[in-house]
Amino acid sequence: MDIKQLDQQVSVSDLCGPEAMPELAAAGVEVLVCNRTEGEVEDLPSFAELRQAAEAHGMEFVAIPFARGQMNQEHCEQFRQVLASGKRVHAFCRTGNRSCNLWAGAKCLAGEEPRTLVAQAGKAGFDVSGVVIAFSP
């Protein structure tokens, strides 16, 4: 699992399974968000298995699944609501890219400065320039 910190509240990574829960919990993660679709990869645990593993380590589990290139405003609004909790969040998908884009979209909806988001994502190795154009007011 390759964890990238986007800001003080949110980190993202590629795929993770139940074996990653102790590390995430030890890092202070309070909410685990899965952005992959159920069954996207055959040998990965189901949402139910991920929820059970997360909860066993004191974390909430939230599924906001969408396929690559299919993120919409509803997904961003759901993630914005997760962020509004103020809890430490770790989101994951196949590569971390979808999760980073979701973070940028949610932050745009919350009124964050697009240039700042592009810079923060860039430091983590992601390009969210298209997302901030699409979701900025």
Chimera marker file (.cmm) of the C-alpha trace (Angstrom):
<marker_set name="trace">
<marker id="1" x="0.000" y="0.000" z="0.000" r="1" g="1" b="0" radius="0.5"/>
<marker id="2" x="1.459" y="3.323" z="-1.118" r="1" g="1" b="0" radius="0.5"/>
<marker id="3" x="-0.035" y="6.046" z="1.113" r="1" g="1" b="0" radius="0.5"/>
<marker id="4" x="0.025" y="9.661" z="-0.091" r="1" g="1" b="0" radius="0.5"/>
<marker id="5" x="-0.919" y="12.479" z="2.282" r="1" g="1" b="0" radius="0.5"/>
<marker id="6" x="-3.042" y="15.151" z="0.542" r="1" g="1" b="0" radius="0.5"/>
<marker id="7" x="-3.598" y="17.445" z="3.521" r="1" g="1" b="0" radius="0.5"/>
<marker id="8" x="-3.739" y="17.148" z="7.310" r="1" g="1" b="0" radius="0.5"/>
<marker id="9" x="-7.065" y="15.317" z="7.179" r="1" g="1" b="0" radius="0.5"/>
<marker id="10" x="-6.889" y="13.104" z="4.078" r="1" g="1" b="0" radius="0.5"/>
<marker id="11" x="-4.575" y="10.423" z="2.761" r="1" g="1" b="0" radius="0.5"/>
<marker id="12" x="-5.104" y="8.205" z="-0.277" r="1" g="1" b="0" radius="0.5"/>
<marker id="13" x="-3.622" y="4.987" z="-1.584" r="1" g="1" b="0" radius="0.5"/>
<marker id="14" x="-3.891" y="2.182" z="-4.026" r="1" g="1" b="0" radius="0.5"/>
<marker id="15" x="-5.886" y="-0.905" z="-3.084" r="1" g="1" b="0" radius="0.5"/>
<marker id="16" x="-5.867" y="-2.022" z="0.500" r="1" g="1" b="0" radius="0.5"/>
<marker id="17" x="-7.445" y="-4.938" z="2.274" r="1" g="1" b="0" radius="0.5"/>
<marker id="18" x="-8.047" y="-6.107" z="5.828" r="1" g="1" b="0" radius="0.5"/>
<marker id="19" x="-4.299" y="-6.575" z="6.360" r="1" g="1" b="0" radius="0.5"/>
<marker id="20" x="-3.844" y="-2.782" z="6.083" r="1" g="1" b="0" radius="0.5"/>
<marker id="21" x="-6.274" y="-1.931" z="8.892" r="1" g="1" b="0" radius="0.5"/>
<marker id="22" x="-3.769" y="-2.074" z="11.780" r="1" g="1" b="0" radius="0.5"/>
<marker id="23" x="-1.420" y="0.336" z="9.961" r="1" g="1" b="0" radius="0.5"/>
<marker id="24" x="-4.234" y="2.749" z="9.090" r="1" g="1" b="0" radius="0.5"/>
<marker id="25" x="-5.672" y="2.675" z="12.608" r="1" g="1" b="0" radius="0.5"/>
<marker id="26" x="-2.204" y="3.243" z="14.097" r="1" g="1" b="0" radius="0.5"/>
<marker id="27" x="-1.827" y="6.274" z="11.807" r="1" g="1" b="0" radius="0.5"/>
<marker id="28" x="-4.971" y="7.787" z="13.325" r="1" g="1" b="0" radius="0.5"/>
<marker id="29" x="-7.377" y="7.097" z="10.468" r="1" g="1" b="0" radius="0.5"/>
<marker id="30" x="-10.977" y="7.311" z="11.670" r="1" g="1" b="0" radius="0.5"/>
<marker id="31" x="-12.868" y="6.855" z="8.391" r="1" g="1" b="0" radius="0.5"/>
<marker id="32" x="-11.934" y="4.483" z="5.565" r="1" g="1" b="0" radius="0.5"/>
<marker id="33" x="-13.467" y="5.404" z="2.198" r="1" g="1" b="0" radius="0.5"/>
<marker id="34" x="-13.499" y="2.913" z="-0.665" r="1" g="1" b="0" radius="0.5"/>
<marker id="35" x="-13.810" y="4.383" z="-4.166" r="1" g="1" b="0" radius="0.5"/>
<marker id="36" x="-13.433" y="1.177" z="-6.138" r="1" g="1" b="0" radius="0.5"/>
<marker id="37" x="-16.546" y="-0.556" z="-7.398" r="1" g="1" b="0" radius="0.5"/>
<marker id="38" x="-17.650" y="-3.827" z="-5.834" r="1" g="1" b="0" radius="0.5"/>
<marker id="39" x="-16.040" y="-6.670" z="-7.762" r="1" g="1" b="0" radius="0.5"/>
<marker id="40" x="-13.671" y="-4.357" z="-9.668" r="1" g="1" b="0" radius="0.5"/>
<marker id="41" x="-10.833" y="-6.758" z="-9.013" r="1" g="1" b="0" radius="0.5"/>
<marker id="42" x="-11.704" y="-10.408" z="-8.476" r="1" g="1" b="0" radius="0.5"/>
<marker id="43" x="-9.412" y="-11.244" z="-5.582" r="1" g="1" b="0" radius="0.5"/>
<marker id="44" x="-10.215" y="-8.218" z="-3.420" r="1" g="1" b="0" radius="0.5"/>
<marker id="45" x="-12.397" y="-8.321" z="-0.327" r="1" g="1" b="0" radius="0.5"/>
<marker id="46" x="-16.038" y="-7.300" z="-0.570" r="1" g="1" b="0" radius="0.5"/>
<marker id="47" x="-17.366" y="-4.078" z="0.932" r="1" g="1" b="0" radius="0.5"/>
<marker id="48" x="-18.840" y="-6.176" z="3.773" r="1" g="1" b="0" radius="0.5"/>
<marker id="49" x="-15.425" y="-7.699" z="4.521" r="1" g="1" b="0" radius="0.5"/>
<marker id="50" x="-13.756" y="-4.277" z="4.401" r="1" g="1" b="0" radius="0.5"/>
<marker id="51" x="-16.416" y="-2.786" z="6.681" r="1" g="1" b="0" radius="0.5"/>
<marker id="52" x="-15.958" y="-5.605" z="9.193" r="1" g="1" b="0" radius="0.5"/>
<marker id="53" x="-12.157" y="-5.216" z="9.175" r="1" g="1" b="0" radius="0.5"/>
<marker id="54" x="-12.323" y="-1.418" z="9.495" r="1" g="1" b="0" radius="0.5"/>
<marker id="55" x="-14.833" y="-1.536" z="12.332" r="1" g="1" b="0" radius="0.5"/>
<marker id="56" x="-12.750" y="-4.180" z="14.133" r="1" g="1" b="0" radius="0.5"/>
<marker id="57" x="-9.966" y="-1.565" z="14.228" r="1" g="1" b="0" radius="0.5"/>
<marker id="58" x="-12.202" y="1.305" z="15.363" r="1" g="1" b="0" radius="0.5"/>
<marker id="59" x="-12.705" y="2.921" z="11.962" r="1" g="1" b="0" radius="0.5"/>
<marker id="60" x="-15.886" y="3.792" z="10.099" r="1" g="1" b="0" radius="0.5"/>
<marker id="61" x="-16.238" y="2.402" z="6.575" r="1" g="1" b="0" radius="0.5"/>
<marker id="62" x="-17.841" y="4.396" z="3.761" r="1" g="1" b="0" radius="0.5"/>
<marker id="63" x="-18.237" y="3.199" z="0.179" r="1" g="1" b="0" radius="0.5"/>
<marker id="64" x="-18.414" y="5.893" z="-2.511" r="1" g="1" b="0" radius="0.5"/>
<marker id="65" x="-17.789" y="3.659" z="-5.526" r="1" g="1" b="0" radius="0.5"/>
<marker id="66" x="-17.416" y="4.862" z="-9.082" r="1" g="1" b="0" radius="0.5"/>
<marker id="67" x="-15.634" y="3.604" z="-12.174" r="1" g="1" b="0" radius="0.5"/>
<marker id="68" x="-12.654" y="5.426" z="-13.639" r="1" g="1" b="0" radius="0.5"/>
<marker id="69" x="-13.819" y="8.556" z="-15.465" r="1" g="1" b="0" radius="0.5"/>
<marker id="70" x="-17.327" y="8.353" z="-13.972" r="1" g="1" b="0" radius="0.5"/>
<marker id="71" x="-17.011" y="10.680" z="-10.970" r="1" g="1" b="0" radius="0.5"/>
<marker id="72" x="-19.885" y="13.136" z="-10.642" r="1" g="1" b="0" radius="0.5"/>
<marker id="73" x="-21.044" y="15.911" z="-8.333" r="1" g="1" b="0" radius="0.5"/>
<marker id="74" x="-23.033" y="13.495" z="-6.166" r="1" g="1" b="0" radius="0.5"/>
<marker id="75" x="-19.866" y="11.505" z="-5.402" r="1" g="1" b="0" radius="0.5"/>
<marker id="76" x="-18.032" y="14.725" z="-4.535" r="1" g="1" b="0" radius="0.5"/>
<marker id="77" x="-20.878" y="15.887" z="-2.305" r="1" g="1" b="0" radius="0.5"/>
<marker id="78" x="-20.867" y="12.557" z="-0.440" r="1" g="1" b="0" radius="0.5"/>
<marker id="79" x="-17.131" y="12.901" z="0.168" r="1" g="1" b="0" radius="0.5"/>
<marker id="80" x="-17.524" y="16.565" z="1.156" r="1" g="1" b="0" radius="0.5"/>
<marker id="81" x="-19.923" y="15.403" z="3.865" r="1" g="1" b="0" radius="0.5"/>
<marker id="82" x="-17.373" y="12.849" z="5.095" r="1" g="1" b="0" radius="0.5"/>
<marker id="83" x="-14.746" y="15.610" z="5.250" r="1" g="1" b="0" radius="0.5"/>
<marker id="84" x="-17.151" y="17.897" z="7.130" r="1" g="1" b="0" radius="0.5"/>
<marker id="85" x="-17.005" y="15.453" z="10.051" r="1" g="1" b="0" radius="0.5"/>
<marker id="86" x="-13.470" y="16.679" z="10.723" r="1" g="1" b="0" radius="0.5"/>
<marker id="87" x="-12.312" y="13.088" z="11.174" r="1" g="1" b="0" radius="0.5"/>
<marker id="88" x="-9.067" y="11.734" z="9.750" r="1" g="1" b="0" radius="0.5"/>
<marker id="89" x="-9.892" y="10.056" z="6.407" r="1" g="1" b="0" radius="0.5"/>
<marker id="90" x="-8.098" y="7.523" z="4.232" r="1" g="1" b="0" radius="0.5"/>
<marker id="91" x="-9.570" y="6.903" z="0.768" r="1" g="1" b="0" radius="0.5"/>
<marker id="92" x="-8.466" y="4.246" z="-1.677" r="1" g="1" b="0" radius="0.5"/>
<marker id="93" x="-9.094" y="2.880" z="-5.154" r="1" g="1" b="0" radius="0.5"/>
<marker id="94" x="-7.003" y="0.881" z="-7.627" r="1" g="1" b="0" radius="0.5"/>
<marker id="95" x="-4.191" y="3.471" z="-7.884" r="1" g="1" b="0" radius="0.5"/>
<marker id="96" x="-5.202" y="6.355" z="-5.587" r="1" g="1" b="0" radius="0.5"/>
<marker id="97" x="-6.005" y="8.617" z="-8.539" r="1" g="1" b="0" radius="0.5"/>
<marker id="98" x="-9.812" y="8.372" z="-8.286" r="1" g="1" b="0" radius="0.5"/>
<marker id="99" x="-9.629" y="9.027" z="-4.557" r="1" g="1" b="0" radius="0.5"/>
<marker id="100" x="-7.434" y="12.090" z="-5.086" r="1" g="1" b="0" radius="0.5"/>
<marker id="101" x="-9.784" y="13.414" z="-7.758" r="1" g="1" b="0" radius="0.5"/>
<marker id="102" x="-12.723" y="12.889" z="-5.405" r="1" g="1" b="0" radius="0.5"/>
<marker id="103" x="-10.897" y="14.845" z="-2.690" r="1" g="1" b="0" radius="0.5"/>
<marker id="104" x="-10.275" y="17.719" z="-5.117" r="1" g="1" b="0" radius="0.5"/>
<marker id="105" x="-13.893" y="17.719" z="-6.309" r="1" g="1" b="0" radius="0.5"/>
<marker id="106" x="-15.199" y="17.738" z="-2.736" r="1" g="1" b="0" radius="0.5"/>
<marker id="107" x="-12.834" y="20.536" z="-1.760" r="1" g="1" b="0" radius="0.5"/>
<marker id="108" x="-13.954" y="22.577" z="-4.785" r="1" g="1" b="0" radius="0.5"/>
<marker id="109" x="-17.578" y="22.166" z="-3.702" r="1" g="1" b="0" radius="0.5"/>
<marker id="110" x="-16.528" y="23.382" z="-0.251" r="1" g="1" b="0" radius="0.5"/>
<marker id="111" x="-15.062" y="26.548" z="-1.796" r="1" g="1" b="0" radius="0.5"/>
<marker id="112" x="-11.347" y="25.720" z="-1.630" r="1" g="1" b="0" radius="0.5"/>
<marker id="113" x="-8.958" y="27.565" z="-3.935" r="1" g="1" b="0" radius="0.5"/>
<marker id="114" x="-8.418" y="25.442" z="-7.103" r="1" g="1" b="0" radius="0.5"/>
<marker id="115" x="-4.745" y="26.419" z="-7.510" r="1" g="1" b="0" radius="0.5"/>
<marker id="116" x="-4.012" y="25.304" z="-3.973" r="1" g="1" b="0" radius="0.5"/>
<marker id="117" x="-5.685" y="21.946" z="-4.612" r="1" g="1" b="0" radius="0.5"/>
<marker id="118" x="-3.703" y="21.418" z="-7.820" r="1" g="1" b="0" radius="0.5"/>
<marker id="119" x="-0.467" y="22.190" z="-5.951" r="1" g="1" b="0" radius="0.5"/>
<marker id="120" x="-1.291" y="19.911" z="-3.005" r="1" g="1" b="0" radius="0.5"/>
<marker id="121" x="-2.258" y="17.016" z="-5.271" r="1" g="1" b="0" radius="0.5"/>
<marker id="122" x="0.840" y="17.600" z="-7.397" r="1" g="1" b="0" radius="0.5"/>
<marker id="123" x="3.078" y="17.184" z="-4.344" r="1" g="1" b="0" radius="0.5"/>
<marker id="124" x="1.519" y="13.740" z="-3.888" r="1" g="1" b="0" radius="0.5"/>
<marker id="125" x="2.020" y="12.879" z="-7.564" r="1" g="1" b="0" radius="0.5"/>
<marker id="126" x="-1.510" y="13.475" z="-8.860" r="1" g="1" b="0" radius="0.5"/>
<marker id="127" x="-2.929" y="15.855" z="-11.474" r="1" g="1" b="0" radius="0.5"/>
<marker id="128" x="-6.351" y="17.235" z="-10.524" r="1" g="1" b="0" radius="0.5"/>
<marker id="129" x="-6.384" y="20.200" z="-12.909" r="1" g="1" b="0" radius="0.5"/>
<marker id="130" x="-9.311" y="18.792" z="-14.916" r="1" g="1" b="0" radius="0.5"/>
<marker id="131" x="-11.327" y="18.154" z="-11.771" r="1" g="1" b="0" radius="0.5"/>
<marker id="132" x="-10.921" y="21.655" z="-10.386" r="1" g="1" b="0" radius="0.5"/>
<marker id="133" x="-12.033" y="23.113" z="-13.722" r="1" g="1" b="0" radius="0.5"/>
<marker id="134" x="-15.108" y="20.869" z="-13.763" r="1" g="1" b="0" radius="0.5"/>
<marker id="135" x="-16.132" y="21.413" z="-10.131" r="1" g="1" b="0" radius="0.5"/>
<marker id="136" x="-15.149" y="25.019" z="-9.426" r="1" g="1" b="0" radius="0.5"/>
<marker id="137" x="-18.015" y="27.504" z="-9.138" r="1" g="1" b="0" radius="0.5"/>
<link id1="1" id2="2" r="1" g="1" b="0" radius="0.2"/>
<link id1="2" id2="3" r="1" g="1" b="0" radius="0.2"/>
<link id1="3" id2="4" r="1" g="1" b="0" radius="0.2"/>
<link id1="4" id2="5" r="1" g="1" b="0" radius="0.2"/>
<link id1="5" id2="6" r="1" g="1" b="0" radius="0.2"/>
<link id1="6" id2="7" r="1" g="1" b="0" radius="0.2"/>
<link id1="7" id2="8" r="1" g="1" b="0" radius="0.2"/>
<link id1="8" id2="9" r="1" g="1" b="0" radius="0.2"/>
<link id1="9" id2="10" r="1" g="1" b="0" radius="0.2"/>
<link id1="10" id2="11" r="1" g="1" b="0" radius="0.2"/>
<link id1="11" id2="12" r="1" g="1" b="0" radius="0.2"/>
<link id1="12" id2="13" r="1" g="1" b="0" radius="0.2"/>
<link id1="13" id2="14" r="1" g="1" b="0" radius="0.2"/>
<link id1="14" id2="15" r="1" g="1" b="0" radius="0.2"/>
<link id1="15" id2="16" r="1" g="1" b="0" radius="0.2"/>
<link id1="16" id2="17" r="1" g="1" b="0" radius="0.2"/>
<link id1="17" id2="18" r="1" g="1" b="0" radius="0.2"/>
<link id1="18" id2="19" r="1" g="1" b="0" radius="0.2"/>
<link id1="19" id2="20" r="1" g="1" b="0" radius="0.2"/>
<link id1="20" id2="21" r="1" g="1" b="0" radius="0.2"/>
<link id1="21" id2="22" r="1" g="1" b="0" radius="0.2"/>
<link id1="22" id2="23" r="1" g="1" b="0" radius="0.2"/>
<link id1="23" id2="24" r="1" g="1" b="0" radius="0.2"/>
<link id1="24" id2="25" r="1" g="1" b="0" radius="0.2"/>
<link id1="25" id2="26" r="1" g="1" b="0" radius="0.2"/>
<link id1="26" id2="27" r="1" g="1" b="0" radius="0.2"/>
<link id1="27" id2="28" r="1" g="1" b="0" radius="0.2"/>
<link id1="28" id2="29" r="1" g="1" b="0" radius="0.2"/>
<link id1="29" id2="30" r="1" g="1" b="0" radius="0.2"/>
<link id1="30" id2="31" r="1" g="1" b="0" radius="0.2"/>
<link id1="31" id2="32" r="1" g="1" b="0" radius="0.2"/>
<link id1="32" id2="33" r="1" g="1" b="0" radius="0.2"/>
<link id1="33" id2="34" r="1" g="1" b="0" radius="0.2"/>
<link id1="34" id2="35" r="1" g="1" b="0" radius="0.2"/>
<link id1="35" id2="36" r="1" g="1" b="0" radius="0.2"/>
<link id1="36" id2="37" r="1" g="1" b="0" radius="0.2"/>
<link id1="37" id2="38" r="1" g="1" b="0" radius="0.2"/>
<link id1="38" id2="39" r="1" g="1" b="0" radius="0.2"/>
<link id1="39" id2="40" r="1" g="1" b="0" radius="0.2"/>
<link id1="40" id2="41" r="1" g="1" b="0" radius="0.2"/>
<link id1="41" id2="42" r="1" g="1" b="0" radius="0.2"/>
<link id1="42" id2="43" r="1" g="1" b="0" radius="0.2"/>
<link id1="43" id2="44" r="1" g="1" b="0" radius="0.2"/>
<link id1="44" id2="45" r="1" g="1" b="0" radius="0.2"/>
<link id1="45" id2="46" r="1" g="1" b="0" radius="0.2"/>
<link id1="46" id2="47" r="1" g="1" b="0" radius="0.2"/>
<link id1="47" id2="48" r="1" g="1" b="0" radius="0.2"/>
<link id1="48" id2="49" r="1" g="1" b="0" radius="0.2"/>
<link id1="49" id2="50" r="1" g="1" b="0" radius="0.2"/>
<link id1="50" id2="51" r="1" g="1" b="0" radius="0.2"/>
<link id1="51" id2="52" r="1" g="1" b="0" radius="0.2"/>
<link id1="52" id2="53" r="1" g="1" b="0" radius="0.2"/>
<link id1="53" id2="54" r="1" g="1" b="0" radius="0.2"/>
<link id1="54" id2="55" r="1" g="1" b="0" radius="0.2"/>
<link id1="55" id2="56" r="1" g="1" b="0" radius="0.2"/>
<link id1="56" id2="57" r="1" g="1" b="0" radius="0.2"/>
<link id1="57" id2="58" r="1" g="1" b="0" radius="0.2"/>
<link id1="58" id2="59" r="1" g="1" b="0" radius="0.2"/>
<link id1="59" id2="60" r="1" g="1" b="0" radius="0.2"/>
<link id1="60" id2="61" r="1" g="1" b="0" radius="0.2"/>
<link id1="61" id2="62" r="1" g="1" b="0" radius="0.2"/>
<link id1="62" id2="63" r="1" g="1" b="0" radius="0.2"/>
<link id1="63" id2="64" r="1" g="1" b="0" radius="0.2"/>
<link id1="64" id2="65" r="1" g="1" b="0" radius="0.2"/>
<link id1="65" id2="66" r="1" g="1" b="0" radius="0.2"/>
<link id1="66" id2="67" r="1" g="1" b="0" radius="0.2"/>
<link id1="67" id2="68" r="1" g="1" b="0" radius="0.2"/>
<link id1="68" id2="69" r="1" g="1" b="0" radius="0.2"/>
<link id1="69" id2="70" r="1" g="1" b="0" radius="0.2"/>
<link id1="70" id2="71" r="1" g="1" b="0" radius="0.2"/>
<link id1="71" id2="72" r="1" g="1" b="0" radius="0.2"/>
<link id1="72" id2="73" r="1" g="1" b="0" radius="0.2"/>
<link id1="73" id2="74" r="1" g="1" b="0" radius="0.2"/>
<link id1="74" id2="75" r="1" g="1" b="0" radius="0.2"/>
<link id1="75" id2="76" r="1" g="1" b="0" radius="0.2"/>
<link id1="76" id2="77" r="1" g="1" b="0" radius="0.2"/>
<link id1="77" id2="78" r="1" g="1" b="0" radius="0.2"/>
<link id1="78" id2="79" r="1" g="1" b="0" radius="0.2"/>
<link id1="79" id2="80" r="1" g="1" b="0" radius="0.2"/>
<link id1="80" id2="81" r="1" g="1" b="0" radius="0.2"/>
<link id1="81" id2="82" r="1" g="1" b="0" radius="0.2"/>
<link id1="82" id2="83" r="1" g="1" b="0" radius="0.2"/>
<link id1="83" id2="84" r="1" g="1" b="0" radius="0.2"/>
<link id1="84" id2="85" r="1" g="1" b="0" radius="0.2"/>
<link id1="85" id2="86" r="1" g="1" b="0" radius="0.2"/>
<link id1="86" id2="87" r="1" g="1" b="0" radius="0.2"/>
<link id1="87" id2="88" r="1" g="1" b="0" radius="0.2"/>
<link id1="88" id2="89" r="1" g="1" b="0" radius="0.2"/>
<link id1="89" id2="90" r="1" g="1" b="0" radius="0.2"/>
<link id1="90" id2="91" r="1" g="1" b="0" radius="0.2"/>
<link id1="91" id2="92" r="1" g="1" b="0" radius="0.2"/>
<link id1="92" id2="93" r="1" g="1" b="0" radius="0.2"/>
<link id1="93" id2="94" r="1" g="1" b="0" radius="0.2"/>
<link id1="94" id2="95" r="1" g="1" b="0" radius="0.2"/>
<link id1="95" id2="96" r="1" g="1" b="0" radius="0.2"/>
<link id1="96" id2="97" r="1" g="1" b="0" radius="0.2"/>
<link id1="97" id2="98" r="1" g="1" b="0" radius="0.2"/>
<link id1="98" id2="99" r="1" g="1" b="0" radius="0.2"/>
<link id1="99" id2="100" r="1" g="1" b="0" radius="0.2"/>
<link id1="100" id2="101" r="1" g="1" b="0" radius="0.2"/>
<link id1="101" id2="102" r="1" g="1" b="0" radius="0.2"/>
<link id1="102" id2="103" r="1" g="1" b="0" radius="0.2"/>
<link id1="103" id2="104" r="1" g="1" b="0" radius="0.2"/>
<link id1="104" id2="105" r="1" g="1" b="0" radius="0.2"/>
<link id1="105" id2="106" r="1" g="1" b="0" radius="0.2"/>
<link id1="106" id2="107" r="1" g="1" b="0" radius="0.2"/>
<link id1="107" id2="108" r="1" g="1" b="0" radius="0.2"/>
<link id1="108" id2="109" r="1" g="1" b="0" radius="0.2"/>
<link id1="109" id2="110" r="1" g="1" b="0" radius="0.2"/>
<link id1="110" id2="111" r="1" g="1" b="0" radius="0.2"/>
<link id1="111" id2="112" r="1" g="1" b="0" radius="0.2"/>
<link id1="112" id2="113" r="1" g="1" b="0" radius="0.2"/>
<link id1="113" id2="114" r="1" g="1" b="0" radius="0.2"/>
<link id1="114" id2="115" r="1" g="1" b="0" radius="0.2"/>
<link id1="115" id2="116" r="1" g="1" b="0" radius="0.2"/>
<link id1="116" id2="117" r="1" g="1" b="0" radius="0.2"/>
<link id1="117" id2="118" r="1" g="1" b="0" radius="0.2"/>
<link id1="118" id2="119" r="1" g="1" b="0" radius="0.2"/>
<link id1="119" id2="120" r="1" g="1" b="0" radius="0.2"/>
<link id1="120" id2="121" r="1" g="1" b="0" radius="0.2"/>
<link id1="121" id2="122" r="1" g="1" b="0" radius="0.2"/>
<link id1="122" id2="123" r="1" g="1" b="0" radius="0.2"/>
<link id1="123" id2="124" r="1" g="1" b="0" radius="0.2"/>
<link id1="124" id2="125" r="1" g="1" b="0" radius="0.2"/>
<link id1="125" id2="126" r="1" g="1" b="0" radius="0.2"/>
<link id1="126" id2="127" r="1" g="1" b="0" radius="0.2"/>
<link id1="127" id2="128" r="1" g="1" b="0" radius="0.2"/>
<link id1="128" id2="129" r="1" g="1" b="0" radius="0.2"/>
<link id1="129" id2="130" r="1" g="1" b="0" radius="0.2"/>
<link id1="130" id2="131" r="1" g="1" b="0" radius="0.2"/>
<link id1="131" id2="132" r="1" g="1" b="0" radius="0.2"/>
<link id1="132" id2="133" r="1" g="1" b="0" radius="0.2"/>
<link id1="133" id2="134" r="1" g="1" b="0" radius="0.2"/>
<link id1="134" id2="135" r="1" g="1" b="0" radius="0.2"/>
<link id1="135" id2="136" r="1" g="1" b="0" radius="0.2"/>
<link id1="136" id2="137" r="1" g="1" b="0" radius="0.2"/>
</marker_set>
